[in-house]
Amino acid sequence: MGRSRSPLALVLLVLLAEEPAHPYRMHELIRARGKDRVANVASRNSVYQAVERLERLGLIAVRGVDRDAGRPERTVYELTPDGTATMLDWLRGMLSEPAVEYPEFPAALASLLILPPAEVADLLDRRADAVESALDAAKAEVDGLGLARPFLLEEEYAQTVGRAEVAWLRGVVADLRSGVLTWPADWT
């Protein structure tokens, strides 16, 4: 991670800006608040590894150790002044500067000419259905939380981008199936 920003590191720093916590609690909060949609915490170990890196960088520090009866010891971390400055710098940068990212879908689009147009239409149609289904499920889950809009802006953004993707996919599929969009047979 070095000093380079990452979604998970930012989420952890923001949690620690609220209050000191141990990694297990941070993982619980990320999942409970739906922040696992913006930071990969599929493995609890990723939180522990990120916490270790943040500590090595001096962005967080050990505040103490919780020793509850019948539970393992839990190291509680807090934000350092350098961590606060870095968190604010990363947040401002992430909000204002588009990042160069390399998601797999554009790479697949750049390579699709090796497949026949009819197969591409079917695959993109399946993707549109999957994206739409995921968006509907996420919206239903978030709507049930009853949170104010400022707490849901990342989901609002994801819904807007996702709905635009579905519309684009449906348009490309229609063009492929109607023959408006095609490529030479010798490309496949």
N, C-alpha and C positions, 0 to 999 in steps of 0.2 A: 504494500500500500504506500510505502514511503510517506511523503506528504501529499501524494495525489489523492484527490477526493474520490469517495465512493458513496453510493446510496446507503449502504448498510452503516458505514462509519458515520455519516451525517445523522441518520436516524438514532444511532446510539448516543452521539453527542447531544442531540436535542433531548433525548430521554433523561440524560444526566443533568442537563440544564434545569429540568423540572425538579429533580431530586436525586440524591445518591441512590444507587441500587446495585444489586449483584447481577451477574450475567443471566441467571435463570429468570429472575424477575423481569429483566429487560426483554428477554425472549418472549415471556408471557404477555407483556404489554404490547409488543410489536404485533403479535398474533391477535390479541383481543381488540386492538384498535384498527385492524385491517391493514397495517403498514407492511405486512408480508406481501402485499401486492406491488410494493415499490422497492422492497429490499429483500434479497433472497435469504431467507432464514429457514429453508426446508430442513436443514440440519441444525440442531441446537449448537453443534460444534462450531458452526460458522460464526455465531455470536461470540463464543469463547475466544476463537482465534482473532477476531476483529478487536475484541477488548484487549487482548495481549498486545497487539500491534499499537493500539491507541496509547496504552500504558508505556510501551517502549519509546514512543514518539514524545512522551511527556504531555499528551493532551488530556489524559485522565490520570488519577492517582488513587492508591488504596486509601480509603477513609477508615476502614476498620474491618473486623471479621465478626459476623453474626454467629453466635453459638447457641442455637435453640436446642433444648433437650430432645433427643430422639431424631435429630436431623443432622445432616452433614454440615460442617462449617461452610459458610458462604462469605466470600470476600466482597465487600461493598466498595464500589468505586465512586469517585466524584470528579467533576469537571475541574480542570486547572485553568488559571487565567489564560494560558496559551491555548488551551482547548476551546475556551469561549471565543477567543479571537479567531481561531482557525474555523470553528463551526460557523461563525458569522461570515467569514470570508468565503467558505465553501458554499453556503446558502446563497449569498449574493451572486456568486459566479454561476451556480447552477440555474438560478432564476433568469440571469441576463445573457449568458453565453451558451449558444447551442453547442452541445458536445458532439464530437465526431464518434459515432457508434457504428458497430458493424453487426447488426442483427442478421440472422440467417435468411429471413424471407426475401429481402432485396437480392441477396446472393443467389437464391433459387430463381427469382425472376430473371436475373441476368443470365441464367443458364438454361432456361426453359425450352430453348429452340431444339434441344436434342430429343424432346418428346413430341408426339403428334398433337396438333391443336385440339382434337377431341378429348384426348386424355388430360391435357392441361385444363380444359374447360371443366371436366369432371372434378379434378383435384382442387381447382380454385372454388368451385361450387361447394365442395366439402369444407374447405377452409372458411368460406363465408358463413356456412351453417354453424360451424364450430365457434367462430368468433361471436356470432350473434347469440348463440346459446350461452357462452361464457359471460357476455355483456348482460344478458337478461338475468342470469343467476347473481352476478355481482350487484346489479341494481336492486334486486329484490332483497339481498342481504343488507346492503347499505341503507335502503329505505326503512328497513325495520329497526335501525339503530336510533332514529329520531335525533340525529345530530344536526347542529346548525351548519350552514353552507361553508364557513371557513374551515371546518374540520373535514370537509368532503371535497375540497377543490381537486385533489389528485384523482379522485374517482370521477368527478365531473369531467376532468380533462381526458381520462382514460375512456370514458363513455363517448365523448365527442370524437376522439381520434378513432376509436373502434367502430363507431357508426359510419364515419367517413370511409374507413377501410372496407366495411361491408358493402356500402354503396358502390365504391370503386370496383370491388370484386364482382359484384352482380353485373355492372356495366361491361367489364371485360369478358365475363362469361357469355353475356348476351351477344357481344361482338364476335366472339369465337364461334358460337353456335350458329350465328346468322351468316358467317363467312366474311363479315366486314373486316375482321382481323384474322390473318392467317400467315403462314410462311411456306416457303417452297418445300415440297415433299422431300427433296434431296438433303434437306437440313436435318431430317429425322432419321 
